[in-house]
């Protein structure tokens, strides 16, 4: 990470923007901010904040993180929580998922260099096997990659969406920075249509026709959070998108670094008698379709 390289400049830039009058040359009477200097300081702060965000995932360490996803569109209301633990190199990985704040967690555990993942079924999906666990070929067959971890996948695709929006709508992409009690926040943005293409906004296929071109062309704010040492601590994508009589879309995608994951956070490999092994492709496809269904039927 380039934390030590960017911490001082971003600190200065954010404080310069937050107290812009103090950034101008002193004159008799009330100090007046230099608009061009303040604008450039903000742009520099946002760029450095995005760099810190990207560096975090380019140099991904042992991490405990959570992702909260909320969507409200017409008759569809979706809430999903993901939690992840990544430890070691080669890593052990635990991913958890639930569909409501008081719901049961499903878990997927991958020991180091394992050829299989162990899926612990939540209550709504226990009918998928006669045992508490299912063994499936691992997601990491080609080796661990950060963006394959579901929480980090969200961050990778937000980063891609920000980059594409910079190409498609640079004049409408926010560029804001501010100091906070815990560090700094920088705000940029991503086009709704791009985030939809990247899978960040999970509107069901049958409802996508209700999105107007104006809605798809809306830039939604993305706020990146950093601590006082310029370490990435999370981001939030949040917005309400409307267009006349079209259904209102509310979205929130929030990533939070909870700390360093440890081996003690990880489960043991379940005993063989508690595992149903699935290797057949057709059976695997059916399993994942049902496992990812929010309201599965037996």
SEPALUM-473619 format. One record per residue: z, x, y of N, C-alpha, C in turn. Coordinates in pm, whole numbers, padded with zeros to 5 digits, always signed. Example, Ala and Ser with C-alpha at 12.3 -4.5 7.8 and 13.67 -1.06 7.14 Angstrom:
# residues 2
+00780+01319-00569+00780+01230-00450+00780+01320-00330/+00708+01285-00225+00714+01367-00106+00787+01290+00003/
This chain:
# residues 298
+00000+00084-00120+00000+00000+00000+00000+00087+00125/-00054+00033+00236-00058+00109+00360+00047+00058+00457/+00166+00025+00404+00269-00035+00487+00307+00057+00602/+00333+00185+00572+00380+00275+00677+00273+00298+00783/+00148+00280+00746+00040+00302+00841+00023+00185+00937/+00057+00063+00891+00028-00053+00974+00152-00112+01040/+00272-00076+00993+00391-00144+01042+00409-00130+01192/+00401-00009+01246+00426+00011+01388+00320-00057+01475/+00189-00038+01446+00089-00103+01529+00100-00255+01529/+00126-00315+01411+00134-00460+01408+00257-00508+01482/+00368-00434+01467+00488-00471+01540+00460-00474+01690/+00397-00370+01739+00366-00364+01881+00272-00474+01922/+00171-00498+01839+00072-00600+01874+00134-00738+01880/+00215-00771+01782+00275-00904+01778+00370-00923+01895/+00454-00823+01921+00548-00836+02030+00474-00841+02164/+00362-00770+02173+00282-00772+02295+00228-00912+02319/+00186-00978+02211+00135-01114+02224+00249-01210+02255/+00362-01192+02186+00474-01284+02203+00534-01276+02343/+00532-01156+02400+00586-01137+02534+00475-01074+02618/+00367-01147+02634+00246-01089+02689+00265-01034+02830/+00351-01095+02907+00369-01048+03044+00416-00904+03048/+00494-00866+02949+00545-00730+02945+00441-00628+02907/+00321-00670+02867+00217-00578+02824+00126-00539+02939/+00138-00607+03052+00055-00573+03166+00116-00457+03244/+00038-00395+03328+00090-00291+03414+00186-00354+03516/+00300-00288+03543+00397-00347+03636+00340-00355+03777/+00363-00469+03844+00320-00489+03981+00432-00557+04057/+00421-00561+04189+00521-00629+04270+00516-00778+04242/+00632-00839+04225+00638-00981+04197+00633-01008+04048/+00594-01129+04010+00591-01170+03870+00484-01091+03794/+00519-01031+03677+00419-00959+03599+00318-01057+03539/+00193-01016+03533+00086-01100+03480+00025-01031+03359/+00011-01105+03250-00045-01047+03128-00194-01018+03147/-00240-00915+03081-00383-00884+03078-00443-00963+02962/-00521-01068+02989-00571-01154+02880-00652-01077+02777/-00736-00984+02822-00820-00909+02728-00734-00824+02636/-00629-00761+02692-00541-00678+02610-00465-00763+02509/-00416-00878+02554-00341-00966+02464-00431-01019+02352/-00555-01055+02387-00648-01106+02286-00680-00999+02182/-00703-00877+02227-00733-00770+02133-00612-00737+02046/-00493-00742+02107-00371-00716+02029-00354-00819+01918/-00386-00944+01950-00377-01049+01849-00477-01025+01736/-00601-00993+01771-00702-00966+01669-00661-00850+01579/-00605-00746+01640-00561-00630+01562-00447-00669+01469/-00354-00751+01520-00240-00794+01438-00286-00874+01318/-00380-00968+01341-00430-01050+01231-00501-00963+01128/-00584-00870+01174-00656-00782+01081-00559-00700+00997/-00454-00650+01059-00358-00568+00986-00274-00653+00890/-00247-00776+00930-00176-00866+00839-00259-00898+00716/-00389-00921+00734-00478-00947+00621-00488-00823+00533/-00491-00704+00595-00493-00579+00517-00369-00568+00429/-00252-00601+00486-00127-00594+00408-00129-00693+00292/-00185-00811+00316-00202-00913+00213-00290-00860+00100/-00403-00803+00134-00496-00751+00034-00437-00632-00040/-00368-00544+00033-00306-00427-00030-00203-00467-00135/-00132-00575-00107-00028-00621-00199-00086-00648-00338/-00201-00712-00341-00260-00749-00470-00348-00638-00527/-00397-00549-00441-00471-00433-00490-00377-00334-00559/-00250-00334-00518-00150-00245-00576-00035-00330-00632/-00069-00420-00719+00023-00524-00766+00132-00465-00855/+00255-00480-00815+00367-00424-00891+00437-00529-00973/+00560-00499-01013+00642-00594-01087+00687-00703-00990/+00648-00826-01020+00670-00932-00921+00712-01063-00986/+00803-01129-00918+00841-01266-00947+00792-01351-00830/+00704-01446-00858+00644-01524-00750+00630-01669-00792/+00612-01753-00691+00591-01895-00717+00477-01946-00630/+00406-02044-00681+00300-02110-00605+00324-02261-00612/+00324-02323-00496+00339-02468-00486+00208-02526-00434/+00158-02629-00502+00029-02688-00466+00047-02839-00450/+00009-02888-00332+00020-03032-00304-00112-03082-00248/-00157-03198-00295-00281-03259-00246-00263-03410-00244/-00305-03470-00134-00303-03616-00121-00438-03658-00065/-00515-03734-00145-00649-03774-00104-00682-03909-00164/-00689-04009-00078-00715-04143-00129-00607-04187-00226/-00648-04224-00348-00552-04267-00449-00495-04151-00529/-00536-04030-00498-00493-03914-00575-00382-03837-00504/-00273-03818-00573-00164-03734-00523-00128-03635-00633/-00140-03507-00603-00119-03403-00702-00012-03306-00652/+00086-03280-00735+00187-03178-00707+00199-03089-00829/+00187-02959-00808+00197-02863-00918+00276-02741-00871/+00364-02693-00957+00437-02568-00931+00405-02468-01040/+00380-02345-00997+00362-02234-01090+00462-02124-01056/+00512-02058-01158+00603-01946-01140+00558-01834-01234/+00564-01710-01186+00516-01600-01269+00610-01480-01261/+00611-01404-01371+00686-01279-01381+00593-01176-01443/+00573-01065-01375+00491-00957-01428+00574-00830-01426/+00589-00767-01544+00679-00652-01557+00610-00542-01636/+00612-00419-01584+00571-00301-01660+00423-00271-01655/+00387-00159-01719+00249-00115-01727+00232-00037-01858/+00163-00093-01958+00098-00225-01958+00200-00337-01944/+00161-00446-01880+00260-00545-01841+00293-00648-01949/+00415-00699-01935+00452-00826-01997+00438-00933-01889/+00387-01049-01928+00360-01154-01829+00415-01288-01879/+00489-01354-01793+00535-01490-01819+00485-01580-01707/+00415-01686-01743+00368-01785-01646+00427-01921-01682/+00473-01993-01580+00533-02124-01600+00461-02227-01515/+00462-02353-01561+00394-02459-01489+00467-02591-01508/+00475-02667-01401+00524-02806-01413+00453-02890-01309/+00445-03019-01336+00368-03110-01253+00452-03193-01157/+00582-03169-01154+00669-03235-01056+00793-03150-01040/+00864-03170-00929+00981-03087-00900+01093-03104-01001/+01096-03216-01070+01199-03238-01172+01138-03243-01313/+01012-03197-01325+00945-03200-01455+00984-03085-01545/+00941-03094-01670+00968-02991-01769+00865-02879-01753/+00910-02755-01773+00822-02639-01760+00748-02612-01890/+00618-02589-01880+00542-02525-01987+00540-02376-01956/+00542-02292-02061+00547-02148-02041+00441-02078-02125/+00384-01973-02070+00290-01889-02145+00337-01745-02134/+00367-01684-02248+00422-01548-02251+00325-01454-02321/+00299-01340-02257+00211-01237-02312+00286-01105-02318/+00323-01057-02437+00386-00924-02448+00284-00815-02412/+00331-00692-02391+00238-00583-02354+00129-00563-02459/+00004-00557-02413-00113-00530-02497-00125-00625-02616/-00071-00744-02600-00079-00843-02708-00219-00901-02717/-00260-00936-02837-00390-01002-02856-00377-01154-02848/-00252-01201-02837-00229-01345-02830-00131-01378-02718/-00140-01502-02671-00042-01558-02579+00039-01663-02654/+00167-01671-02620+00254-01771-02682+00282-01881-02579/+00236-02002-02609+00248-02114-02517+00362-02204-02563/+00464-02216-02479+00574-02309-02506+00538-02443-02444/+00530-02546-02527+00483-02676-02480+00594-02751-02405/+00558-02811-02292+00652-02897-02222+00658-03033-02290/+00749-03117-02246+00773-03245-02313+00648-03332-02320/+00569-03335-02213+00451-03422-02210+00340-03375-02303/+00347-03251-02349+00239-03195-02431+00287-03152-02570/+00405-03193-02608+00459-03153-02739+00378-03210-02855/+00306-03318-02831+00225-03378-02937+00108-03288-02979/+00080-03183-02902-00033-03097-02933-00009-03007-03054/+00114-02997-03100+00144-02912-03217+00272-02960-03282/+00289-02932-03411+00412-02971-03480+00526-02874-03455/+00500-02769-03378+00599-02666-03346+00617-02656-03195/+00728-02594-03150+00750-02582-03005+00650-02490-02935/+00588-02398-03012+00498-02298-02954+00360-02304-03019/+00262-02263-02939+00126-02247-02989+00082-02104-02957/+00017-02040-03052-00040-01906-03032-00190-01919-03011/-00241-01858-02902-00383-01864-02869-00431-01723-02832/-00560-01695-02844-00611-01564-02799-00576-01540-02653/-00536-01419-02622-00484-01391-02488-00589-01400-02378/-00544-01440-02260-00628-01437-02140-00668-01294-02104/-00585-01198-02147-00601-01060-02103-00666-00974-02212/-00763-01031-02282-00828-00959-02393-00893-00829-02345/-00942-00828-02223-01004-00707-02169-00909-00620-02092/-00779-00646-02101-00679-00576-02023-00632-00661-01906/-00514-00630-01857-00456-00709-01748-00534-00686-01618/-00567-00795-01553-00625-00792-01419-00543-00887-01333/-00510-00841-01214-00422-00917-01126-00470-01060-01106/-00599-01076-01081-00651-01210-01047-00658-01304-01166/-00628-01255-01287-00619-01344-01403-00483-01412-01411/-00383-01354-01347-00250-01416-01342-00259-01535-01248/-00220-01653-01295-00254-01776-01224-00201-01780-01081/-00080-01733-01057-00029-01730-00920-00114-01637-00834/-00141-01517-00886-00223-01421-00811-00367-01470-00797/-00414-01546-00895-00548-01605-00886-00561-01687-00759/-00458-01764-00725-00461-01844-00603-00477-01753-00481/-00403-01642-00479-00412-01549-00366-00549-01484-00359/-00604-01444-00472-00736-01381-00474-00842-01474-00419/-00834-01601-00454-00935-01696-00408-00913-01739-00263/-00790-01737-00217-00767-01758-00074-00827-01642+00005/-00807-01520-00044-00865-01403+00022-01018-01414+00028/-01080-01453-00084-01225-01472-00086-01268-01579+00014/-01192-01687+00023-01224-01797+00114-01215-01753+00260/-01114-01672+00291-01100-01620+00427-01220-01532+00462/-01258-01445+00369-01370-01355+00392-01501-01429+00410/-01524-01533+00329-01649-01608+00342-01653-01687+00473/-01537-01738+00514-01531-01813+00640-01557-01721+00758/-01515-01596+00747-01542-01499+00854-01692-01479+00871/-01767-01494+00762-01913-01484+00769-01977-01614+00817/-01924-01728+00769-01988-01857+00795-01948-01922+00927/-01822-01901+00968-01773-01970+01088-01674-01882+01165/-01716-01762+01204-01622-01670+01269-01568-01722+01401/-01647-01801+01472-01604-01852+01602-01500-01963+01590/-01483-02018+01472-01386-02127+01452-01266-02084+01367/-01263-01958+01326-01153-01908+01244-01035-01871+01334/-00918-01929+01312-00803-01896+01398-00771-01747+01394/-00711-01699+01501-00665-01560+01508-00537-01559+01590/-00425-01572+01521-00295-01585+01587-00194-01494+01520/-00096-01447+01596+00009-01362+01543+00138-01388+01619/+00249-01380+01546+00377-01397+01614+00487-01329+01535/+00590-01287+01608+00710-01235+01544+00797-01352+01500/+00865-01337+01385+00956-01439+01335+01092-01376+01311/+01186-01458+01274+01321-01409+01245+01321-01310+01129/+01230-01332+01033+01226-01248+00913+01118-01140+00916/+01033-01140+01019+00927-01041+01024+00813-01088+01111/+00699-01120+01048+00579-01156+01123+00500-01261+01048/+00422-01336+01122+00324-01427+01065+00192-01407+01137/+00084-01403+01061-00050-01401+01120-00127-01519+01061/-00204-01584+01146-00278-01703+01103-00427-01681+01119/-00498-01707+01012-00644-01708+01011-00685-01844+00954/-00795-01854+00882-00833-01984+00830-00947-01975+00731/-00969-02085+00660-01075-02091+00560-01138-02230+00562/-01270-02234+00545-01342-02360+00541-01301-02442+00419/-01284-02572+00439-01248-02659+00328-01352-02652+00218/-01481-02655+00254-01587-02650+00153-01583-02523+00070/-01550-02411+00133-01541-02284+00060-01422-02287-00034/-01308-02337+00012-01190-02345-00074-01213-02440-00191/-01290-02545-00168-01324-02636-00277-01408-02562-00381/-01506-02484-00336-01591-02406-00427-01509-02302-00504/-01408-02247-00439-01326-02144-00502-01216-02201-00591/-01202-02333-00593-01101-02396-00677-00964-02406-00614/-00950-02363-00489-00821-02368-00421-00781-02512-00392/-00877-02594-00356-00853-02737-00333-00903-02811-00455/-00812-02875-00527-00845-02931-00659-00867-03081-00653/-00970-03123-00582-01005-03265-00576-01085-03302-00701/-01047-03409-00770-01121-03450-00890-01270-03470-00860/-01354-03435-00956-01499-03441-00939-01545-03579-00891/-01486-03683-00949-01532-03819-00916-01499-03860-00772/-01414-03783-00702-01377-03817-00564-01443-03725-00461/-01513-03623-00506-01566-03526-00410-01674-03587-00320/-01740-03692-00368-01839-03760-00285-01778-03828-00164/-01645-03850-00164-01578-03912-00051-01554-03813+00063/-01574-03685+00037-01560-03584+00142-01688-03579+00225/-01675-03595+00355-01793-03591+00442-01829-03446+00474/-01949-03427+00526-01992-03292+00566-01900-03237+00675/-01857-03323+00765-01767-03279+00871-01634-03229+00814/-01586-03296+00710-01461-03253+00647-01480-03120+00577/-01590-03106+00503-01616-02981+00433-01633-02865+00530/-01676-02896+00652-01700-02793+00754-01577-02767+00840/-01463-02823+00802-01337-02803+00875-01271-02673+00831/-01223-02595+00927-01148-02473+00897-01000-02508+00890/-00939-02480+00776-00797-02509+00754-00716-02381+00778/-00606-02388+00854-00528-02268+00884-00467-02205+00758/-00467-02072+00755-00401-01993+00650-00305-01898+00720/-00175-01915+00694-00074-01831+00758-00018-01732+00655/-00029-01603+00687+00020-01495+00600+00154-01448+00654/+00251-01437+00565+00387-01400+00605+00418-01257+00560/+00485-01183+00648+00520-01044+00620+00663-01019+00666/+00733-00926+00598+00868-00895+00642+00863-00791+00754/+00980-00746+00797+00987-00655+00910+00933-00516+00877/+00924-00485+00748+00865-00358+00705+00717-00373+00675/+00660-00485+00712+00518-00513+00694+00478-00529+00548/+00571-00578+00467+00539-00610+00328+00503-00758+00320/+00401-00787+00243+00358-00926+00222+00467-01004+00150/+00500-01122+00200+00601-01206+00136+00548-01343+00097/+00425-01376+00141+00370-01504+00100+00265-01554+00198/+00211-01669+00165+00116-01734+00256+00126-01884+00237/+00074-01957+00335+00066-02101+00322-00068-02149+00379/-00135-02233+00303-00255-02303+00348-00211-02448+00366/-00219-02496+00487-00170-02633+00512-00257-02701+00617/-00296-02826+00588-00375-02897+00686-00396-03042+00650/-00433-03122+00751-00476-03259+00733-00619-03268+00785/-00708-03315+00700-00850-03320+00734-00895-03465+00734/-00951-03509+00846-00995-03648+00859-01135-03654+00918/-01200-03768+00896-01331-03795+00957-01357-03944+00953/-01324-04011+01062-01351-04155+01073-01285-04236+00963/-01368-04313+00891-01317-04403+00787-01299-04335+00652/-01336-04208+00641-01319-04137+00514-01171-04122+00482/-01136-04117+00353-00995-04098+00317-00941-03969+00379/-00817-03975+00424-00752-03857+00481-00713-03760+00369/-00736-03632+00393-00700-03529+00296-00583-03449+00351/-00476-03438+00272-00363-03353+00305-00352-03245+00197/-00346-03120+00238-00335-03012+00140-00225-02914+00182/-00159-02858+00082-00064-02750+00103-00066-02661-00020/-00092-02535+00002-00087-02434-00104+00001-02322-00053/+00112-02297-00121+00209-02200-00071+00244-02098-00179/+00231-01972-00143+00265-01859-00232+00389-01792-00174/+00488-01764-00259+00610-01697-00214+00649-01588-00313/+00668-01468-00261+00722-01359-00342+00874-01376-00348/+00928-01393-00468+01071-01416-00484+01148-01288-00510/+01078-01182-00543+01146-01055-00568+01077-00977-00679/+01146-00877-00727+01093-00792-00834+01130-00852-00970/+01031-00874-01054+01058-00925-01188+01117-00814-01275/+01203-00854-01370+01269-00759-01459+01251-00802-01604/+01271-00709-01697+01257-00740-01838+01350-00853-01880/+01466-00860-01816+01563-00965-01850+01512-01105-01814/+01407-01113-01731+01348-01243-01696+01257-01296-01806/+01221-01211-01901+01119-01246-02000+01182-01296-02130/+01116-01387-02199+01168-01436-02327+01132-01341-02440/+01192-01367-02556+01153-01295-02677+01032-01364-02739/+00960-01291-02822+00852-01353-02899+00915-01456-02993/+00864-01578-02995+00925-01681-03080+00908-01648-03228/+00998-01697-03312+00986-01674-03456+00862-01743-03512/+00807-01686-03618+00681-01734-03675+00685-01881-03715/+00799-01926-03764+00807-02065-03810+00802-02166-03693/+00813-02118-03570+00808-02208-03455+00672-02203-03384/+00574-02136-03448+00445-02115-03384+00333-02181-03464/+00248-02256-03396+00123-02304-03454+00011-02216-03400/-00065-02153-03490-00171-02060-03451-00303-02136-03437/-00368-02119-03323-00500-02180-03300-00599-02068-03268/-00705-02059-03349-00808-01957-03327-00948-02017-03320/-00971-02131-03384-01102-02194-03384-01141-02236-03243/-01264-02205-03203-01307-02230-03065-01302-02378-03029/-01350-02463-03117-01348-02606-03087-01205-02656-03072/-01116-02609-03158-00976-02649-03150-00911-02595-03023/-00949-02473-02986-00897-02415-02862-00942-02494-02740/-01070-02530-02738-01122-02607-02625-01048-02740-02612/-01025-02804-02725-00955-02932-02724-00810-02913-02679/-00747-02804-02727-00609-02778-02688-00598-02759-02537/-00682-02674-02478-00671-02646-02335-00705-02769-02251/-00801-02850-02297-00833-02971-02224-00712-03064-02217/-00644-03081-02329-00528-03168-02332-00407-03103-02259/-00391-02971-02279-00277-02901-02220-00283-02906-02067/-00401-02905-02011-00417-02905-01866-00430-03046-01808/-00424-03147-01895-00429-03286-01851-00290-03326-01799/-00286-03378-01678-00158-03415-01620-00095-03536-01689/-00179-03624-01744-00130-03743-01814-00199-03754-01949/-00168-03661-02041-00240-03658-02169-00204-03777-02257/-00298-03812-02341-00274-03918-02439-00276-03856-02578/-00191-03905-02663-00183-03854-02800-00316-03875-02874/
